[in-house]
Amino acid sequence: MAELLGRPPQCTFDVAVAHDDGRPVVIANAPLLDDGRPMPTRYWLVDADLRRRVSQLEGDGGVRMAEAAVDPAALAAAHRCYAAERDALLPQDHRGPRPSGGVGGTSQGVKCLHAHLAYRLAGGDDPVGDWVLVRLGPEGLVR
């Protein structure tokens, strides 16, 4: 995982989505880093090819285009659901800083297409993730 992330993982995680051969596509992070700091990003896109393709889409203005194309109410609902799912995983006795925001750590708008796609691939109802899937095309997101 350190090779896919470009650094050692800083929290516990599970593989949420994998290729048919077992290579990870999306990981699901714990809501707290190993040192106790909040981790707002629950789902992380780790597949190198998908990350490259989504980065190209972002570089072509995809964040602005996606935000303009999706229904703001559906996007707000995705942020709320994402945050609720992540926050439900916090220990009952946790009293320190808590993660904030929704997809990609923001509670409104679009910050990161990678985070939206990761959430969508992991089963989240995310209109931005759907928008990204359409733009990437059917050439095999998860193999």
C-alpha positions as a printed Julia matrix, in Angstrom:
143×3 Matrix{Float64}:
   0.0     0.0     0.0
   2.9     2.38    0.69
   3.89    2.09   -2.98
   0.36    2.94   -4.17
   0.05    5.85   -1.74
   3.6     7.12   -2.22
   4.1     6.98    1.56
   3.37    4.6     4.43
  -0.31    4.49    5.44
  -1.07    6.73    8.42
  -4.18    4.92    9.62
  -5.82    1.56    9.48
  -7.73    0.84    6.3
  -9.6    -1.87    4.46
  -9.63   -2.54    0.74
 -13.13   -1.43   -0.27
 -12.85   -2.14   -4.01
 -10.38   -4.41   -5.78
  -9.65   -5.6    -9.29
 -10.51   -9.22  -10.1
  -6.89  -10.14   -9.38
  -7.03   -8.56   -5.91
  -5.14   -5.34   -6.62
  -6.7    -2.5    -4.59
  -8.69    0.21   -6.36
 -10.22    2.02   -3.37
  -9.35    1.84    0.31
 -11.62    2.77    3.21
  -9.72    4.71    5.87
 -10.41    4.81    9.58
 -11.81    8.18   10.76
  -8.71    8.83   12.88
  -5.04    8.66   11.94
  -2.76    6.47   14.04
  -1.7     9.54   16.05
  -5.33   10.46   16.81
  -5.71   13.31   14.32
  -8.94   13.34   12.29
  -8.96   11.72    8.84
 -11.79   13.34    6.86
 -11.28   11.25    3.7
 -12.96    7.88    4.23
 -12.53    6.57    0.66
  -9.23    6.9    -1.17
  -8.62    6.08   -4.84
  -5.35    4.1    -4.98
  -5.38    2.57   -8.48
  -2.57    4.34  -10.36
  -4.27    4.3   -13.77
  -7.56    5.65  -12.44
  -5.74    8.33  -10.42
  -3.89    9.43  -13.58
  -7.08    9.53  -15.65
  -9.0    11.47  -12.99
  -6.07   13.88  -12.6
  -6.27   14.57  -16.34
 -10.0    15.21  -16.04
  -9.34   17.61  -13.14
  -6.6    19.32  -15.16
  -9.1    19.87  -17.97
 -11.41   21.78  -15.61
 -13.41   18.78  -14.39
 -14.0    20.08  -10.87
 -15.77   23.2   -12.14
 -17.62   21.25  -14.84
 -18.83   18.6   -12.39
 -19.98   21.17   -9.87
 -21.95   22.99  -12.57
 -23.45   19.78  -13.95
 -24.76   18.04  -10.83
 -27.83   18.83   -8.78
 -26.7    20.83   -5.71
 -29.24   19.07   -3.47
 -27.97   15.63   -4.55
 -24.38   16.75   -3.95
 -25.26   18.07   -0.48
 -26.96   14.75    0.32
 -23.82   12.86   -0.76
 -21.69   15.01    1.55
 -24.07   14.36    4.48
 -24.2    10.59    3.9
 -20.42   10.35    3.52
 -19.82   12.28    6.75
 -22.43   10.27    8.66
 -20.91    6.96    7.52
 -17.4     8.07    8.49
 -18.43    9.62   11.79
 -20.36    6.49   12.82
 -17.0     4.7    12.91
 -15.54    6.99   15.57
 -15.05    5.29   18.93
 -17.96    5.97   21.29
 -15.6     7.45   23.88
 -13.68    9.7    21.45
 -13.37   13.21   22.87
 -10.64   14.71   20.67
 -10.81   16.49   17.33
 -13.27   14.97   14.89
 -13.13   14.74   11.1
 -15.19   17.36    9.35
 -16.8    17.84    5.99
 -18.12   15.32    3.54
 -16.54   13.92    0.39
 -12.92   15.04    0.19
 -13.24   16.87    3.51
 -15.54   19.59    2.21
 -19.19   20.05    3.1
 -20.21   21.91   -0.02
 -19.3    21.93   -3.66
 -16.66   19.75   -5.28
 -13.08   19.64   -4.03
 -11.6    16.45   -5.5
 -12.91   14.22   -8.28
 -10.72   11.37   -6.99
 -12.56   11.33   -3.66
 -15.98   11.42   -5.34
 -15.08    8.57   -7.68
 -13.67    6.52   -4.79
 -16.89    7.01   -2.82
 -19.03    6.06   -5.82
 -16.98    2.95   -6.59
 -17.27    1.9    -2.94
 -21.05    2.03   -3.24
 -21.83    5.61   -2.27
 -24.66    7.52   -3.91
 -22.57   10.33   -5.36
 -23.67   12.38   -8.38
 -20.14   13.68   -8.96
 -18.8    10.13   -8.91
 -21.47    9.24  -11.5
 -20.4    12.25  -13.6
 -16.76   11.11  -13.45
 -17.7     7.55  -14.46
 -19.46    8.84  -17.57
 -16.42   10.91  -18.55
 -13.96    8.06  -18.0
 -15.99    5.79  -20.24
 -16.71    2.09  -20.16
 -13.17    0.83  -20.79
 -13.0    -1.14  -17.6
 -12.74    0.83  -14.37
 -12.33   -2.24  -12.21
 -10.59   -5.19  -13.83
